Amino acid sequence: MSENYIQEIIETRRAIHRRPELGWTEFETMWNVCNHLERWGIPYLTGTKVINPDFVMGRDETEVKDAIARAIKHGVPESFIEKTEGYTGAVAIIDTGRPGPVTAFRCDMDALPVRESDDSSHEPTRLGFASERPGIMHACGHDGHTAVGLAVAHWLSDHKEGLCGKFKVLFQPAEEGVRGARPMSESGIVDDVDWLVGSHVGGALHSGEICVQDGGFLASTKFDIHFTGLEAHAGNAPHKGHSALVAAACATMMIQGIPRHGDGDSRVAVGKLVAGEGRNIVAAHAMMQMEVRGETQEVNDFMAENVEYIIEGVEKAYQVTAKIKRVGESSTLVVCPEIFDKLEKAMSEVKGVKILPRFHAPTGSEDCSWLIRKVASHGGQAGFFLYGCEHKGHHRPDFDIQDETNLPVAFNTFISFAKLINGKQ
């Protein structure tokens, strides 16, 4: 009965929501997934079999060690941690044993550094499954994505006698900051994939609405920038210091003023700036986290290069040193027209949904673009769809999805697509 899988989705989503984890630290989430796969007898791969370390960006070894210790404290077996080789990410493999296409479904697992709302109107708070980790929450729906993917793997395993070919369900780490899909795509795990589908809940869609995304992914580059100046007494010897704080503040304003490109939409955001030692000390340290985005790779590269030029100039102007590091990158969406009609046919089989026109307005970035690009590069077909929920905005403390009504739409779409592409001949 499909109701059993839907109940699994709800329970899994809420369990993951209680224990949110940031990118590259999703060891508890990954154990939740893999423990279920083991119980159902579904083979899976982890570690460097699904993550190529040469392409990993924005991964902090100290944070990873802390996350492993936390996961073990919360019941994750050390034997499982050893299997991960220190990298989150897993791929379930369901082989029917019959010739047919290789079809992959991708879902992401990570949360955000956002403190969850304690307002009673917020569904997780009202129903008792709000984040147990202050300052971290699933504010973008990835807990729902993971829960759907896990239920899809279970359904495929239970029904493989009526299917052909092979399936891979990708549980991808570190989508936030667009860090996880590139190393997964370069691991070889999708080199044999003929069809790949990713999805996202929310956006501009409401409950019961669904559509294919045929454009609109902005290429993006994420930067961490560390400024180092020289401390001095701010009262009696300010001339002897070089303020990293002032340098970083100046860089922030100059970055906001980068000219916009005439060949496509662009974005720039300084999202975090931490600086200084005390009110009467010329600041010796500052740290900035920022990003640029572009409608095309060329526009994004233009923005990124200008950031680097500005940092070089600020170093000289304020006599500080600055270390700039790229910690995440995503690309634009490769369009595979053949998959769109098939996705929409699969959607049409899902009861109670409204299929909206294909969506391609420039919005955010999505590192599934790397997996799509990799599959398309060897002649496969890959696509992405959106499905709605009622929310007040992504990346907010009060972000909500209605898991009992929204997530079944994605589950049934994936299942319908699987039957369409890998139905037993």
N, C-alpha and C positions, 0 to 999 in steps of 0.2 A: 504494500500500500504506500502511495506517495506521501500520505500523511506522516508515516514513520520517519521519512527522510526530512520532512519539513520540521518535525519536532526536534530531530537531531540538530538541524541548522540553528534553531532558536536557542537550544541549550548550549551548543558550542559557542555561538556568538556571544552569549552573555558571560560564559566562563572566561573567554578571551578578553572581553571588555573589562572584567574585574582586574585582570593582570596584564595591563598594557606594557609594551616594551618598545623602545626606540630602535631605529635601524641598526643592523649588525649585532643586536643584543637579544634577539627574539628566541632565546633558548627555551623558555617555558612554553611559549606559543608553539614552537616547533615540536616540543615533546608532546604537547596536547595532540597535535596533528599525527605525529608518527606513532604514538601509542595507540590511537584509534586504528591506523593502518595495519599495525601489527595484529591487533585483535581481530581484524577482518581478513587477515591473511593476504594483504595487498603488499607486494614488494615495493621498496622505495630506495632512493639513493640520497646521500647527503655529502657534506664536506666538499672536497675538491673534485668530486665526481660531478657536482652541479655548479660549483663556483670556481672560476679561474682567478686565483689570487693576483695574477699579473694585471688584472683590470679593476681590482677593488679600489674604491676611492672613499674617503671620508670615514674610515674605520679606525677607532681609537683603541689601542691594545689595552689600556688601563680600564676603559669602560667595558670592554669585552670580558676582562678578568673579573671585574666586579659583577657583571651580569651572570657569569658562570657560577660564581660563589652564591649569588642570590638564588639562582635556579636550583642548585643542589640543596640549598637550605629549604626550598619549597618542594622538594620531593623528586626532582629530576635525577635519574640514576647517573652516576659518574660514568658508567659504561656507555651510556648514550652520548654524554658530552664528548667522550673520546672519539666516538664515531663521527662527530661533527667536524673534527680537526680545527675547532675554534671558529668555524664559519656557519652562520645560519643559512637556511635555504634547504628545501627538500623537494624531491620529485617522485610522485607516485606513478607506478607503471602497471597498467592493466593490459595484458596481452591475451587476445581471444584465441590465439593459436591458429587462426585462419587468415589467409591472405587478405589484404585490404589496406586502406590508407592509415597513416600515422597522424592522429589528431591530438592536439594539445590544448589544454585550457589553463590559463594563467590567473593566479590570484596573489595579492600581496598581503603582508602580515604585520607591518610595523605601525606604531602609534606616533603621537606628536608630543612635544614638550608644552602641553597646555594643561592648566589646572581645571578639572571638571567642575561644572556648576553644581552647587548643592541646593538649587531651587527645586521645589517640589513639582514644578511644571516640567522639569527635565526627566524624560522617561527612565533612564537608568537609576536616577536618584529615587524617583517615586516607586519603582519596582524592586529596588534593592540590589542592583548589580553595578553600581557606579564604581569607578576606579578605586582600587585599594592603594594606589601608589600616587601620593600627592605630587602634583606638577606634571603628571603624564596621563594622557587619555587617548582613546580612539576617537579623534575628532574629525575623521575623514571617511569612516566606514570600512576600513580595512579588516576590522574584526568580522564584519559581515561577509566580505569577500572570501576570507579564509574559511569561514563556516560553510559557505556555499560550495567552495571547491572541495572541501572534505566530504560533504554529502554527495557531490557529483561522483567522486572517486568510489564511494560506497555503492552508489546505484550502478555504476558501470561494472563493478566487480560482480554484483548480484545478478546482472542481466547480460553478462558477456556471451552467454550461449546464443543469444539472439542478435549478436553483433559480429563484425569481422574487423580485422586489422588490429591496431594497437592504439592505446591511449596513454597520454602523459598529462598529469595534473601538476602544474608548477606552483609550488608555494615559495614565492619570491620574497626575499628580505629587502629592507632599506629602499622602499620606493620613495619615501619622503627624502628630498634632497637628491632624487634621481641617481641613486648609487648602486642599486642591486641588480637591475636587469642586464646591464652591460656585461658584468662578470658571469652572469648565468648564461647569457647568449653566447659568450666566448668559451664556455666549458665544453661545447660539443653536444650538449643535451638536446638541442633542437635541430641538429644538422640533418636528421632524417625525417623531420616533421613536414607533412604535406599540408596540413591545415592547423592554424593556431587562432584562438579566440581569447581576447581579454575583455574586461568590462569594468564599469565603475557605477556605483550608486550615487544618486543625487544630482548635482549640477543644477541645470535649469529645468529639469523634468520633475513632474509631480507623480504621486502614487498612481500606479497602473499605466504609466506612460513609458515607452521604450523606443529607442531608435538606434540606427547604425551611425557611427561617427566616421565620416569619410574625409576628414581634414581637421585642421584646427589645433593640432598639437604644436605648441611653441617649442623650438629648440631652446635649451637653457644651459647656462654654466653657473655653478655655485662656487663661491670663493670664501675661504677663511683668510683673514689678513691680520698679522700680528705686528704691531708697531712697538719699537723700543727706543726710548729717549734717554735722558739723563736726569736723575733726581737732583733737586737742590732745594734750599730753604726758600719758600715763596715770599718771605718777608724781607730778609736781609741779603739774599744773594740770588734773586730770580734770574739774573743775567748768566749765571753759571749752569743753568739747566736747559734742557731741550724737551718740550712737552709733547709726549706721545698722544696725550688727550687732545690737545689743540690740533695736532697734525691729523688725527683720525676724524675730528669734527670737520676740519676743512675738506678732507677727502670726501666725507659724506656729502657735503653740499656740492662739491664739484662733480661727483658721480651723478647726482640728481640732474645736473645740467648737461649731461652728454647729449649732443644733438641726436634727434630721432632720425632714423633712416627713411629715405624716400621710397624704398622698394618693399616696405612691409612694416607691419606693426612691431613695436618693441616694448620691452618692459625693463625697469630697473628698480631694485628694492634693497635698501640697507635694513635688514631685519633685526639686527642685534649689534649693540655697541657697548662694550664694558671697558672702563678706563679709570686709571688713577689709583693713588695710594692713600691720600688724605687731603683735607681741605687746605693745609698749609705746606704741601709738598708739590713741587713741580712734577707732574706725572711722568713716570718712566715707562709705563706699560699701557697698552690699549689693544683690544681685540675686537675685530669686526667680522660679522657674518653677513654676506650679501649675495645677490644673484642678479643675473641679467637673463632676458629671454628675447627671442626673435621669431617672427613668422616664418623666416627661412633660416637655414644654417648660416648664410652669408650675413644676414642682419644680426644674428646672435653673435657671430664672430666679430663684427664691427663693434658691438657694444662691449664685448669682453676685452678686446684689444684696447679700447679707450679707458677701461678701468685700469689696466696695467700701466698705460701711459700716465694717468693721473697719479697713481701710487708712486711711480718713479719721480715725478715732479715734486710731490709732497715731501719725499725723502730729502731732496736737495733743499727745498725751501725752508723746512723746519729742522734740518740737521738731525734727522732720526733715521733709523733703519726700519725697513718693512719687509716682512716675509709674506709673500702672497702665494697661496696654494689653491689649486683647483680641487675641490672635494666632491664634485658631482657634475654629471653632464647628461643631457638627453638630446634626442634628435627630433626631427619632424616626422609626421606620419607618412609612411610609404603606402600609397593607395593601391589596393589589390581588388579591382572591380569585380572579379569573378566571385568573390566571397560575399559581396553585399546582398545579392539577390537570394543567396542561400541562407544567409542570416535572417533576412526578412521573411523568408518562407518558414524558417524555424520559429520565428516570433509569432507568425500567424497561427501556429498550432497551439499557442498558449492561450488558454481561456481568460477572458476578462481584461486583456491588455489593449491599449491603443497605440498603434504604431505611428510615430510621428515622422515627418520628413527627415531625411538624412541631415546630420548636423556637421557643420564644418567651420563655424565662426571661431576665430582665434580666442582661445580661453587660457587654460593653464597648460602645464607640461605633464608628461606621463612617460615614465621610462620604459613602459611596455613597448615604446617605439623601437627600442634596440632589438627586442625579440621579434617584433614584426619585420623589421629590416633584415634580420638574419634569415628568417624563414623565406622571405621574398627573394633574397639573394641567390638561393639555389632553386628557384622556380616554384616554391610553395605559395600558398595563399594564406594571408593573415588579416585579421580585422578586429574591430573593437566596437562594443556597443555600450550604451548608457541606459540606465533604468532609474525611475524616479522614486522620491520619497518626500516627506514633508520636513523641511529643515530650515533653520534661520541663517545658515551659512556654514561653509566648511571651515575647519581650523578654528572654530569658536568653542568656548567652554560649554555651550548649550547645544552643540550639534547633535541631532537626533536622526535615527532611522526607525522606521516601524517594522521591526524584524518579522513579525507574524504575517505581514501583508506584502512588504517590498521584496524580501529576499527570495520567497518562492518564485517570483517572476524570473529572476536570474537563473535559479536552479532549473526551472522548467525549460528555459530557453537553451541552456547548455545541453540538457538531455535531448530536447527536440533536435538540436543541431547534430548531436552524436548519432541519433537514429537516422537522420537524413544522409549523413556522410558515410557512416560505418554500418548502416543497416545490413543485415545478413542477406546476401544475394541468393 
